[in-house]
Amino acid sequence: MGAVPKTKVSRHRRGNRRQHQRLDAPTLVTCANCGQLMRAHRVCRACGMYRGRQVIVMARPTTDEE
C-alpha cells in the first residue's frame, strides 16, 4: 500500500508549507544612460548599454513621415 497520511493537514498548515512558492515581482532599477526601468545585471532594452558600455547596437526608430 502506498503512503497514506495519518491525519488531515489543515488549510493553515498546508498554506504555511506553500508560502515560499509565491511569485515575486522582478527587481527593477533605472538605467544610468537613458533612465528607463530595467532588470538589474542585464542589458537595457531601450538603449543597449550595460555597465557603461554599448553592448547592443540599437536601430534608430523610423518615422512614417520620411
C-alpha positions in Angstrom: 0.0 0.0 0.0 1.3 3.5 -0.8 1.9 6.4 1.6 -1.3 7.4 3.3 -1.4 10.5 5.6 -2.3 9.6 9.2 -4.2 12.8 9.9 -5.7 15.5 7.8 -3.5 18.5 7.0 -5.3 21.7 7.9 -5.6 24.6 5.5 -3.4 26.7 7.7 -0.6 24.1 7.9 -0.9 23.5 4.1 -0.6 27.2 3.4 2.4 27.6 5.7 4.2 24.9 3.8 3.4 26.6 0.4 4.1 30.2 1.5 7.6 30.3 -0.2 6.2 29.2 -3.6 4.6 32.5 -4.4 5.8 34.6 -7.4 7.8 37.7 -6.6 7.9 40.8 -8.7 11.2 41.4 -10.5 13.5 44.0 -9.0 13.7 47.0 -11.3 16.4 49.6 -11.4 16.8 52.7 -13.6 19.3 52.7 -16.5 22.1 55.1 -15.8 22.2 56.1 -19.5 18.6 56.6 -20.6 16.6 56.4 -17.3 14.3 53.6 -18.4 13.4 50.8 -15.9 15.3 47.6 -16.4 16.1 44.4 -14.6 19.3 44.5 -12.5 22.5 43.0 -14.1 21.1 42.9 -17.6 21.4 44.9 -20.8 19.0 47.8 -21.1 16.4 47.1 -23.8 15.9 50.7 -24.6 19.5 51.8 -25.2 21.6 48.6 -25.3 24.0 49.7 -22.6 25.4 47.5 -19.8 27.8 48.8 -17.1 28.7 51.9 -19.1 29.5 50.0 -22.3 27.4 49.8 -25.6 26.7 46.1 -25.8 24.0 46.0 -28.4 23.7 48.4 -31.3 20.1 49.6 -31.3 18.4 50.5 -34.5 17.1 54.1 -34.8 13.3 54.4 -34.7 11.9 55.1 -38.1 9.1 57.6 -38.7 6.4 57.4 -41.3 7.0 60.9 -42.4 10.3 60.1 -44.2 
